[in-house]
Amino acid sequence: MAQITQRSSKKKERLIVLRKNEPLFELRPLSGKDVFENRLLVNLKVAEVDAKKGKSSSLVDVAQRLGLD
């Protein structure tokens, strides 16, 4: 697996894993945008849970969580 991920990252290629000729998942290098979007989605889910509990965060806290400080 390490060799496959290293090759995919180095050549910037994507690999699609199939089962019975049906795609199961895709392996591809992440861009900076992908990492930011993933972090944003995780933080939005955390914020939703916190809001349901009546918790809130300051704008500074939110910016720090998103790496925008």
mmCIF file of the N, C-alpha and C atoms, coordinates in Angstrom:
data_MODEL
# 
_entry.id   MODEL 
# 
loop_
_atom_site.group_PDB 
_atom_site.id 
_atom_site.type_symbol 
_atom_site.label_atom_id 
_atom_site.label_alt_id 
_atom_site.label_comp_id 
_atom_site.label_asym_id 
_atom_site.label_entity_id 
_atom_site.label_seq_id 
_atom_site.pdbx_PDB_ins_code 
_atom_site.Cartn_x 
_atom_site.Cartn_y 
_atom_site.Cartn_z 
_atom_site.occupancy 
_atom_site.B_iso_or_equiv 
_atom_site.pdbx_formal_charge 
_atom_site.auth_seq_id 
_atom_site.auth_comp_id 
_atom_site.auth_asym_id 
_atom_site.auth_atom_id 
_atom_site.pdbx_PDB_model_num 
ATOM 1   N N  . MET A 1 1  ? 0.824   -1.193 0.000   1.00 0.00 ? 1  MET A N  1 
ATOM 2   C CA . MET A 1 1  ? 0.000   0.000  0.000   1.00 0.00 ? 1  MET A CA 1 
ATOM 3   C C  . MET A 1 1  ? 0.869   1.257  0.000   1.00 0.00 ? 1  MET A C  1 
ATOM 4   N N  . ALA A 1 2  ? 1.958   1.214  0.748   1.00 0.00 ? 2  ALA A N  1 
ATOM 5   C CA . ALA A 1 2  ? 2.845   2.382  0.807   1.00 0.00 ? 2  ALA A CA 1 
ATOM 6   C C  . ALA A 1 2  ? 3.426   2.695  -0.569  1.00 0.00 ? 2  ALA A C  1 
ATOM 7   N N  . GLN A 1 3  ? 3.794   1.671  -1.316  1.00 0.00 ? 3  GLN A N  1 
ATOM 8   C CA . GLN A 1 3  ? 4.347   1.891  -2.653  1.00 0.00 ? 3  GLN A CA 1 
ATOM 9   C C  . GLN A 1 3  ? 3.299   2.484  -3.587  1.00 0.00 ? 3  GLN A C  1 
ATOM 10  N N  . ILE A 1 4  ? 2.075   2.002  -3.474  1.00 0.00 ? 4  ILE A N  1 
ATOM 11  C CA . ILE A 1 4  ? 0.996   2.506  -4.328  1.00 0.00 ? 4  ILE A CA 1 
ATOM 12  C C  . ILE A 1 4  ? 0.720   3.969  -4.027  1.00 0.00 ? 4  ILE A C  1 
ATOM 13  N N  . THR A 1 5  ? 0.620   4.333  -2.756  1.00 0.00 ? 5  THR A N  1 
ATOM 14  C CA . THR A 1 5  ? 0.334   5.727  -2.407  1.00 0.00 ? 5  THR A CA 1 
ATOM 15  C C  . THR A 1 5  ? 1.498   6.639  -2.778  1.00 0.00 ? 5  THR A C  1 
ATOM 16  N N  . GLN A 1 6  ? 2.724   6.138  -2.615  1.00 0.00 ? 6  GLN A N  1 
ATOM 17  C CA . GLN A 1 6  ? 3.890   6.944  -2.987  1.00 0.00 ? 6  GLN A CA 1 
ATOM 18  C C  . GLN A 1 6  ? 3.904   7.200  -4.491  1.00 0.00 ? 6  GLN A C  1 
ATOM 19  N N  . ARG A 1 7  ? 3.624   6.174  -5.271  1.00 0.00 ? 7  ARG A N  1 
ATOM 20  C CA . ARG A 1 7  ? 3.591   6.327  -6.733  1.00 0.00 ? 7  ARG A CA 1 
ATOM 21  C C  . ARG A 1 7  ? 2.484   7.274  -7.162  1.00 0.00 ? 7  ARG A C  1 
ATOM 22  N N  . SER A 1 8  ? 1.324   7.117  -6.554  1.00 0.00 ? 8  SER A N  1 
ATOM 23  C CA . SER A 1 8  ? 0.188   7.978  -6.890  1.00 0.00 ? 8  SER A CA 1 
ATOM 24  C C  . SER A 1 8  ? 0.503   9.437  -6.573  1.00 0.00 ? 8  SER A C  1 
ATOM 25  N N  . SER A 1 9  ? 1.126   9.659  -5.440  1.00 0.00 ? 9  SER A N  1 
ATOM 26  C CA . SER A 1 9  ? 1.466   11.020 -5.035  1.00 0.00 ? 9  SER A CA 1 
ATOM 27  C C  . SER A 1 9  ? 2.549   11.608 -5.942  1.00 0.00 ? 9  SER A C  1 
ATOM 28  N N  . LYS A 1 10 ? 3.568   10.816 -6.227  1.00 0.00 ? 10 LYS A N  1 
ATOM 29  C CA . LYS A 1 10 ? 4.691   11.294 -7.039  1.00 0.00 ? 10 LYS A CA 1 
ATOM 30  C C  . LYS A 1 10 ? 4.254   11.628 -8.464  1.00 0.00 ? 10 LYS A C  1 
ATOM 31  N N  . LYS A 1 11 ? 3.444   10.774 -9.059  1.00 0.00 ? 11 LYS A N  1 
ATOM 32  C CA . LYS A 1 11 ? 3.022   10.969 -10.451 1.00 0.00 ? 11 LYS A CA 1 
ATOM 33  C C  . LYS A 1 11 ? 1.714   11.741 -10.572 1.00 0.00 ? 11 LYS A C  1 
ATOM 34  N N  . LYS A 1 12 ? 1.156   12.112 -9.425  1.00 0.00 ? 12 LYS A N  1 
ATOM 35  C CA . LYS A 1 12 ? -0.116  12.842 -9.397  1.00 0.00 ? 12 LYS A CA 1 
ATOM 36  C C  . LYS A 1 12 ? -1.188  12.125 -10.217 1.00 0.00 ? 12 LYS A C  1 
ATOM 37  N N  . GLU A 1 13 ? -1.263  10.804 -9.994  1.00 0.00 ? 13 GLU A N  1 
ATOM 38  C CA . GLU A 1 13 ? -2.258  10.015 -10.695 1.00 0.00 ? 13 GLU A CA 1 
ATOM 39  C C  . GLU A 1 13 ? -3.282  9.483  -9.711  1.00 0.00 ? 13 GLU A C  1 
ATOM 40  N N  . ARG A 1 14 ? -4.444  9.169  -10.201 1.00 0.00 ? 14 ARG A N  1 
ATOM 41  C CA . ARG A 1 14 ? -5.478  8.614  -9.351  1.00 0.00 ? 14 ARG A CA 1 
ATOM 42  C C  . ARG A 1 14 ? -5.661  7.142  -9.680  1.00 0.00 ? 14 ARG A C  1 
ATOM 43  N N  . LEU A 1 15 ? -6.020  6.387  -8.669  1.00 0.00 ? 15 LEU A N  1 
ATOM 44  C CA . LEU A 1 15 ? -6.269  4.967  -8.841  1.00 0.00 ? 15 LEU A CA 1 
ATOM 45  C C  . LEU A 1 15 ? -7.697  4.678  -8.402  1.00 0.00 ? 15 LEU A C  1 
ATOM 46  N N  . ILE A 1 16 ? -8.399  3.891  -9.187  1.00 0.00 ? 16 ILE A N  1 
ATOM 47  C CA . ILE A 1 16 ? -9.766  3.520  -8.845  1.00 0.00 ? 16 ILE A CA 1 
ATOM 48  C C  . ILE A 1 16 ? -9.782  2.028  -8.541  1.00 0.00 ? 16 ILE A C  1 
ATOM 49  N N  . VAL A 1 17 ? -10.255 1.683  -7.358  1.00 0.00 ? 17 VAL A N  1 
ATOM 50  C CA . VAL A 1 17 ? -10.326 0.290  -6.925  1.00 0.00 ? 17 VAL A CA 1 
ATOM 51  C C  . VAL A 1 17 ? -11.693 -0.259 -7.316  1.00 0.00 ? 17 VAL A C  1 
ATOM 52  N N  . LEU A 1 18 ? -11.654 -1.407 -7.979  1.00 0.00 ? 18 LEU A N  1 
ATOM 53  C CA . LEU A 1 18 ? -12.887 -2.028 -8.485  1.00 0.00 ? 18 LEU A CA 1 
ATOM 54  C C  . LEU A 1 18 ? -13.155 -3.352 -7.776  1.00 0.00 ? 18 LEU A C  1 
ATOM 55  N N  . ARG A 1 19 ? -14.422 -3.700 -7.691  1.00 0.00 ? 19 ARG A N  1 
ATOM 56  C CA . ARG A 1 19 ? -14.845 -5.035 -7.271  1.00 0.00 ? 19 ARG A CA 1 
ATOM 57  C C  . ARG A 1 19 ? -15.883 -5.483 -8.283  1.00 0.00 ? 19 ARG A C  1 
ATOM 58  N N  . LYS A 1 20 ? -15.592 -6.578 -8.972  1.00 0.00 ? 20 LYS A N  1 
ATOM 59  C CA . LYS A 1 20 ? -16.481 -7.080 -10.021 1.00 0.00 ? 20 LYS A CA 1 
ATOM 60  C C  . LYS A 1 20 ? -16.787 -5.997 -11.047 1.00 0.00 ? 20 LYS A C  1 
ATOM 61  N N  . ASN A 1 21 ? -15.748 -5.281 -11.432 1.00 0.00 ? 21 ASN A N  1 
ATOM 62  C CA . ASN A 1 21 ? -15.829 -4.191 -12.416 1.00 0.00 ? 21 ASN A CA 1 
ATOM 63  C C  . ASN A 1 21 ? -16.705 -3.015 -11.978 1.00 0.00 ? 21 ASN A C  1 
ATOM 64  N N  . GLU A 1 22 ? -16.989 -2.907 -10.702 1.00 0.00 ? 22 GLU A N  1 
ATOM 65  C CA . GLU A 1 22 ? -17.729 -1.770 -10.156 1.00 0.00 ? 22 GLU A CA 1 
ATOM 66  C C  . GLU A 1 22 ? -16.775 -0.939 -9.294  1.00 0.00 ? 22 GLU A C  1 
ATOM 67  N N  . PRO A 1 23 ? -16.702 0.362  -9.525  1.00 0.00 ? 23 PRO A N  1 
ATOM 68  C CA . PRO A 1 23 ? -15.800 1.192  -8.710  1.00 0.00 ? 23 PRO A CA 1 
ATOM 69  C C  . PRO A 1 23 ? -16.229 1.215  -7.245  1.00 0.00 ? 23 PRO A C  1 
ATOM 70  N N  . LEU A 1 24 ? -15.257 0.989  -6.358  1.00 0.00 ? 24 LEU A N  1 
ATOM 71  C CA . LEU A 1 24 ? -15.508 1.038  -4.915  1.00 0.00 ? 24 LEU A CA 1 
ATOM 72  C C  . LEU A 1 24 ? -15.048 2.359  -4.316  1.00 0.00 ? 24 LEU A C  1 
ATOM 73  N N  . PHE A 1 25 ? -13.817 2.744  -4.662  1.00 0.00 ? 25 PHE A N  1 
ATOM 74  C CA . PHE A 1 25 ? -13.302 4.014  -4.171  1.00 0.00 ? 25 PHE A CA 1 
ATOM 75  C C  . PHE A 1 25 ? -12.150 4.463  -5.042  1.00 0.00 ? 25 PHE A C  1 
ATOM 76  N N  . GLU A 1 26 ? -11.760 5.707  -4.829  1.00 0.00 ? 26 GLU A N  1 
ATOM 77  C CA . GLU A 1 26 ? -10.691 6.330  -5.594  1.00 0.00 ? 26 GLU A CA 1 
ATOM 78  C C  . GLU A 1 26 ? -9.569  6.732  -4.649  1.00 0.00 ? 26 GLU A C  1 
ATOM 79  N N  . LEU A 1 27 ? -8.356  6.482  -5.062  1.00 0.00 ? 27 LEU A N  1 
ATOM 80  C CA . LEU A 1 27 ? -7.172  6.905  -4.320  1.00 0.00 ? 27 LEU A CA 1 
ATOM 81  C C  . LEU A 1 27 ? -6.477  7.958  -5.160  1.00 0.00 ? 27 LEU A C  1 
ATOM 82  N N  . ARG A 1 28 ? -6.294  9.157  -4.577  1.00 0.00 ? 28 ARG A N  1 
ATOM 83  C CA . ARG A 1 28 ? -5.646  10.227 -5.322  1.00 0.00 ? 28 ARG A CA 1 
ATOM 84  C C  . ARG A 1 28 ? -4.955  11.163 -4.339  1.00 0.00 ? 28 ARG A C  1 
ATOM 85  N N  . PRO A 1 29 ? -3.926  11.847 -4.800  1.00 0.00 ? 29 PRO A N  1 
ATOM 86  C CA . PRO A 1 29 ? -3.258  12.813 -3.927  1.00 0.00 ? 29 PRO A CA 1 
ATOM 87  C C  . PRO A 1 29 ? -4.208  13.976 -3.602  1.00 0.00 ? 29 PRO A C  1 
ATOM 88  N N  . LEU A 1 30 ? -4.126  14.469 -2.404  1.00 0.00 ? 30 LEU A N  1 
ATOM 89  C CA . LEU A 1 30 ? -4.951  15.603 -1.999  1.00 0.00 ? 30 LEU A CA 1 
ATOM 90  C C  . LEU A 1 30 ? -4.248  16.909 -2.320  1.00 0.00 ? 30 LEU A C  1 
ATOM 91  N N  . SER A 1 31 ? -5.020  17.855 -2.786  1.00 0.00 ? 31 SER A N  1 
ATOM 92  C CA . SER A 1 31 ? -4.485  19.196 -3.010  1.00 0.00 ? 31 SER A CA 1 
ATOM 93  C C  . SER A 1 31 ? -4.682  20.011 -1.738  1.00 0.00 ? 31 SER A C  1 
ATOM 94  N N  . GLY A 1 32 ? -4.096  21.174 -1.689  1.00 0.00 ? 32 GLY A N  1 
ATOM 95  C CA . GLY A 1 32 ? -4.312  22.069 -0.556  1.00 0.00 ? 32 GLY A CA 1 
ATOM 96  C C  . GLY A 1 32 ? -5.781  22.427 -0.405  1.00 0.00 ? 32 GLY A C  1 
ATOM 97  N N  . LYS A 1 33 ? -6.474  22.573 -1.535  1.00 0.00 ? 33 LYS A N  1 
ATOM 98  C CA . LYS A 1 33 ? -7.904  22.891 -1.518  1.00 0.00 ? 33 LYS A CA 1 
ATOM 99  C C  . LYS A 1 33 ? -8.692  21.741 -0.892  1.00 0.00 ? 33 LYS A C  1 
ATOM 100 N N  . ASP A 1 34 ? -8.324  20.494 -1.232  1.00 0.00 ? 34 ASP A N  1 
ATOM 101 C CA . ASP A 1 34 ? -9.005  19.332 -0.665  1.00 0.00 ? 34 ASP A CA 1 
ATOM 102 C C  . ASP A 1 34 ? -8.858  19.293 0.858   1.00 0.00 ? 34 ASP A C  1 
ATOM 103 N N  . VAL A 1 35 ? -7.644  19.574 1.320   1.00 0.00 ? 35 VAL A N  1 
ATOM 104 C CA . VAL A 1 35 ? -7.375  19.564 2.760   1.00 0.00 ? 35 VAL A CA 1 
ATOM 105 C C  . VAL A 1 35 ? -8.195  20.642 3.450   1.00 0.00 ? 35 VAL A C  1 
ATOM 106 N N  . PHE A 1 36 ? -8.230  21.848 2.872   1.00 0.00 ? 36 PHE A N  1 
ATOM 107 C CA . PHE A 1 36 ? -9.015  22.942 3.451   1.00 0.00 ? 36 PHE A CA 1 
ATOM 108 C C  . PHE A 1 36 ? -10.497 22.586 3.492   1.00 0.00 ? 36 PHE A C  1 
ATOM 109 N N  . GLU A 1 37 ? -11.022 22.038 2.386   1.00 0.00 ? 37 GLU A N  1 
ATOM 110 C CA . GLU A 1 37 ? -12.446 21.686 2.342   1.00 0.00 ? 37 GLU A CA 1 
ATOM 111 C C  . GLU A 1 37 ? -12.787 20.616 3.373   1.00 0.00 ? 37 GLU A C  1 
ATOM 112 N N  . ASN A 1 38 ? -11.896 19.639 3.534   1.00 0.00 ? 38 ASN A N  1 
ATOM 113 C CA . ASN A 1 38 ? -12.130 18.592 4.520   1.00 0.00 ? 38 ASN A CA 1 
ATOM 114 C C  . ASN A 1 38 ? -12.142 19.177 5.930   1.00 0.00 ? 38 ASN A C  1 
ATOM 115 N N  . ARG A 1 39 ? -11.181 20.054 6.220   1.00 0.00 ? 39 ARG A N  1 
ATOM 116 C CA . ARG A 1 39 ? -11.119 20.701 7.532   1.00 0.00 ? 39 ARG A CA 1 
ATOM 117 C C  . ARG A 1 39 ? -12.382 21.529 7.779   1.00 0.00 ? 39 ARG A C  1 
ATOM 118 N N  . LEU A 1 40 ? -12.835 22.226 6.733   1.00 0.00 ? 40 LEU A N  1 
ATOM 119 C CA . LEU A 1 40 ? -14.039 23.044 6.844   1.00 0.00 ? 40 LEU A CA 1 
ATOM 120 C C  . LEU A 1 40 ? -15.252 22.180 7.157   1.00 0.00 ? 40 LEU A C  1 
ATOM 121 N N  . LEU A 1 41 ? -15.413 21.055 6.468   1.00 0.00 ? 41 LEU A N  1 
ATOM 122 C CA . LEU A 1 41 ? -16.552 20.166 6.713   1.00 0.00 ? 41 LEU A CA 1 
ATOM 123 C C  . LEU A 1 41 ? -16.536 19.610 8.131   1.00 0.00 ? 41 LEU A C  1 
ATOM 124 N N  . VAL A 1 42 ? -15.361 19.209 8.597   1.00 0.00 ? 42 VAL A N  1 
ATOM 125 C CA . VAL A 1 42 ? -15.246 18.685 9.967   1.00 0.00 ? 42 VAL A CA 1 
ATOM 126 C C  . VAL A 1 42 ? -15.628 19.765 10.970  1.00 0.00 ? 42 VAL A C  1 
ATOM 127 N N  . ASN A 1 43 ? -15.125 20.976 10.772  1.00 0.00 ? 43 ASN A N  1 
ATOM 128 C CA . ASN A 1 43 ? -15.423 22.064 11.694  1.00 0.00 ? 43 ASN A CA 1 
ATOM 129 C C  . ASN A 1 43 ? -16.894 22.472 11.654  1.00 0.00 ? 43 ASN A C  1 
ATOM 130 N N  . LEU A 1 44 ? -17.507 22.399 10.487  1.00 0.00 ? 44 LEU A N  1 
ATOM 131 C CA . LEU A 1 44 ? -18.944 22.697 10.398  1.00 0.00 ? 44 LEU A CA 1 
ATOM 132 C C  . LEU A 1 44 ? -19.772 21.677 11.173  1.00 0.00 ? 44 LEU A C  1 
ATOM 133 N N  . LYS A 1 45 ? -19.377 20.415 11.104  1.00 0.00 ? 45 LYS A N  1 
ATOM 134 C CA . LYS A 1 45 ? -20.092 19.373 11.854  1.00 0.00 ? 45 LYS A CA 1 
ATOM 135 C C  . LYS A 1 45 ? -19.933 19.579 13.356  1.00 0.00 ? 45 LYS A C  1 
ATOM 136 N N  . VAL A 1 46 ? -18.718 19.927 13.777  1.00 0.00 ? 46 VAL A N  1 
ATOM 137 C CA . VAL A 1 46 ? -18.471 20.210 15.200  1.00 0.00 ? 46 VAL A CA 1 
ATOM 138 C C  . VAL A 1 46 ? -19.309 21.407 15.642  1.00 0.00 ? 46 VAL A C  1 
ATOM 139 N N  . ALA A 1 47 ? -19.346 22.441 14.818  1.00 0.00 ? 47 ALA A N  1 
ATOM 140 C CA . ALA A 1 47 ? -20.123 23.642 15.147  1.00 0.00 ? 47 ALA A CA 1 
ATOM 141 C C  . ALA A 1 47 ? -21.606 23.323 15.245  1.00 0.00 ? 47 ALA A C  1 
ATOM 142 N N  . GLU A 1 48 ? -22.096 22.460 14.379  1.00 0.00 ? 48 GLU A N  1 
ATOM 143 C CA . GLU A 1 48 ? -23.510 22.078 14.422  1.00 0.00 ? 48 GLU A CA 1 
ATOM 144 C C  . GLU A 1 48 ? -23.844 21.360 15.728  1.00 0.00 ? 48 GLU A C  1 
ATOM 145 N N  . VAL A 1 49 ? -22.971 20.448 16.130  1.00 0.00 ? 49 VAL A N  1 
ATOM 146 C CA . VAL A 1 49 ? -23.173 19.726 17.401  1.00 0.00 ? 49 VAL A CA 1 
ATOM 147 C C  . VAL A 1 49 ? -23.123 20.709 18.570  1.00 0.00 ? 49 VAL A C  1 
ATOM 148 N N  . ASP A 1 50 ? -22.137 21.606 18.555  1.00 0.00 ? 50 ASP A N  1 
ATOM 149 C CA . ASP A 1 50 ? -22.019 22.604 19.622  1.00 0.00 ? 50 ASP A CA 1 
ATOM 150 C C  . ASP A 1 50 ? -23.249 23.503 19.682  1.00 0.00 ? 50 ASP A C  1 
ATOM 151 N N  . ALA A 1 51 ? -23.749 23.926 18.530  1.00 0.00 ? 51 ALA A N  1 
ATOM 152 C CA . ALA A 1 51 ? -24.927 24.797 18.491  1.00 0.00 ? 51 ALA A CA 1 
ATOM 153 C C  . ALA A 1 51 ? -26.142 24.096 19.086  1.00 0.00 ? 51 ALA A C  1 
ATOM 154 N N  . LYS A 1 52 ? -26.282 22.804 18.811  1.00 0.00 ? 52 LYS A N  1 
ATOM 155 C CA . LYS A 1 52 ? -27.413 22.051 19.372  1.00 0.00 ? 52 LYS A CA 1 
ATOM 156 C C  . LYS A 1 52 ? -27.309 21.937 20.887  1.00 0.00 ? 52 LYS A C  1 
ATOM 157 N N  . LYS A 1 53 ? -26.071 21.990 21.415  1.00 0.00 ? 53 LYS A N  1 
ATOM 158 C CA . LYS A 1 53 ? -25.843 21.943 22.856  1.00 0.00 ? 53 LYS A CA 1 
ATOM 159 C C  . LYS A 1 53 ? -25.911 23.332 23.480  1.00 0.00 ? 53 LYS A C  1 
ATOM 160 N N  . GLY A 1 54 ? -26.132 24.356 22.647  1.00 0.00 ? 54 GLY A N  1 
ATOM 161 C CA . GLY A 1 54 ? -26.205 25.721 23.147  1.00 0.00 ? 54 GLY A CA 1 
ATOM 162 C C  . GLY A 1 54 ? -24.855 26.389 23.300  1.00 0.00 ? 54 GLY A C  1 
ATOM 163 N N  . LYS A 1 55 ? -23.802 25.758 22.792  1.00 0.00 ? 55 LYS A N  1 
ATOM 164 C CA . LYS A 1 55 ? -22.459 26.339 22.873  1.00 0.00 ? 55 LYS A CA 1 
ATOM 165 C C  . LYS A 1 55 ? -22.225 27.244 21.671  1.00 0.00 ? 55 LYS A C  1 
ATOM 166 N N  . SER A 1 56 ? -21.375 28.238 21.854  1.00 0.00 ? 56 SER A N  1 
ATOM 167 C CA . SER A 1 56 ? -21.026 29.123 20.741  1.00 0.00 ? 56 SER A CA 1 
ATOM 168 C C  . SER A 1 56 ? -19.530 29.396 20.771  1.00 0.00 ? 56 SER A C  1 
ATOM 169 N N  . SER A 1 57 ? -19.022 29.924 19.676  1.00 0.00 ? 57 SER A N  1 
ATOM 170 C CA . SER A 1 57 ? -17.598 30.242 19.555  1.00 0.00 ? 57 SER A CA 1 
ATOM 171 C C  . SER A 1 57 ? -17.453 31.667 19.052  1.00 0.00 ? 57 SER A C  1 
ATOM 172 N N  . SER A 1 58 ? -16.351 32.295 19.442  1.00 0.00 ? 58 SER A N  1 
ATOM 173 C CA . SER A 1 58 ? -16.081 33.643 18.949  1.00 0.00 ? 58 SER A CA 1 
ATOM 174 C C  . SER A 1 58 ? -15.554 33.556 17.515  1.00 0.00 ? 58 SER A C  1 
ATOM 175 N N  . LEU A 1 59 ? -15.568 34.664 16.833  1.00 0.00 ? 59 LEU A N  1 
ATOM 176 C CA . LEU A 1 59 ? -15.046 34.717 15.474  1.00 0.00 ? 59 LEU A CA 1 
ATOM 177 C C  . LEU A 1 59 ? -13.562 34.358 15.451  1.00 0.00 ? 59 LEU A C  1 
ATOM 178 N N  . VAL A 1 60 ? -12.838 34.761 16.477  1.00 0.00 ? 60 VAL A N  1 
ATOM 179 C CA . VAL A 1 60 ? -11.410 34.444 16.582  1.00 0.00 ? 60 VAL A CA 1 
ATOM 180 C C  . VAL A 1 60 ? -11.215 32.933 16.696  1.00 0.00 ? 60 VAL A C  1 
ATOM 181 N N  . ASP A 1 61 ? -12.033 32.280 17.533  1.00 0.00 ? 61 ASP A N  1 
ATOM 182 C CA . ASP A 1 61 ? -11.959 30.822 17.672  1.00 0.00 ? 61 ASP A CA 1 
ATOM 183 C C  . ASP A 1 61 ? -12.227 30.112 16.346  1.00 0.00 ? 61 ASP A C  1 
ATOM 184 N N  . VAL A 1 62 ? -13.232 30.579 15.633  1.00 0.00 ? 62 VAL A N  1 
ATOM 185 C CA . VAL A 1 62 ? -13.586 29.975 14.357  1.00 0.00 ? 62 VAL A CA 1 
ATOM 186 C C  . VAL A 1 62 ? -12.445 30.140 13.352  1.00 0.00 ? 62 VAL A C  1 
ATOM 187 N N  . ALA A 1 63 ? -11.875 31.319 13.285  1.00 0.00 ? 63 ALA A N  1 
ATOM 188 C CA . ALA A 1 63 ? -10.763 31.570 12.368  1.00 0.00 ? 63 ALA A CA 1 
ATOM 189 C C  . ALA A 1 63 ? -9.567  30.664 12.707  1.00 0.00 ? 63 ALA A C  1 
ATOM 190 N N  . GLN A 1 64 ? -9.290  30.475 13.984  1.00 0.00 ? 64 GLN A N  1 
ATOM 191 C CA . GLN A 1 64 ? -8.168  29.615 14.394  1.00 0.00 ? 64 GLN A CA 1 
ATOM 192 C C  . GLN A 1 64 ? -8.433  28.171 13.996  1.00 0.00 ? 64 GLN A C  1 
ATOM 193 N N  . ARG A 1 65 ? -9.654  27.692 14.218  1.00 0.00 ? 65 ARG A N  1 
ATOM 194 C CA . ARG A 1 65 ? -9.999  26.316 13.850  1.00 0.00 ? 65 ARG A CA 1 
ATOM 195 C C  . ARG A 1 65 ? -9.839  26.070 12.359  1.00 0.00 ? 65 ARG A C  1 
ATOM 196 N N  . LEU A 1 66 ? -10.135 27.076 11.559  1.00 0.00 ? 66 LEU A N  1 
ATOM 197 C CA . LEU A 1 66 ? -10.043 26.937 10.116  1.00 0.00 ? 66 LEU A CA 1 
ATOM 198 C C  . LEU A 1 66 ? -8.645  27.252 9.583   1.00 0.00 ? 66 LEU A C  1 
ATOM 199 N N  . GLY A 1 67 ? -7.752  27.638 10.484  1.00 0.00 ? 67 GLY A N  1 
ATOM 200 C CA . GLY A 1 67 ? -6.394  27.960 10.060  1.00 0.00 ? 67 GLY A CA 1 
ATOM 201 C C  . GLY A 1 67 ? -6.301  29.286 9.319   1.00 0.00 ? 67 GLY A C  1 
ATOM 202 N N  . LEU A 1 68 ? -7.212  30.207 9.626   1.00 0.00 ? 68 LEU A N  1 
ATOM 203 C CA . LEU A 1 68 ? -7.257  31.502 8.937   1.00 0.00 ? 68 LEU A CA 1 
ATOM 204 C C  . LEU A 1 68 ? -6.661  32.628 9.776   1.00 0.00 ? 68 LEU A C  1 
ATOM 205 N N  . ASP A 1 69 ? -6.074  32.305 10.895  1.00 0.00 ? 69 ASP A N  1 
ATOM 206 C CA . ASP A 1 69 ? -5.537  33.357 11.766  1.00 0.00 ? 69 ASP A CA 1 
ATOM 207 C C  . ASP A 1 69 ? -4.210  33.869 11.319  1.00 0.00 ? 69 ASP A C  1 
# 
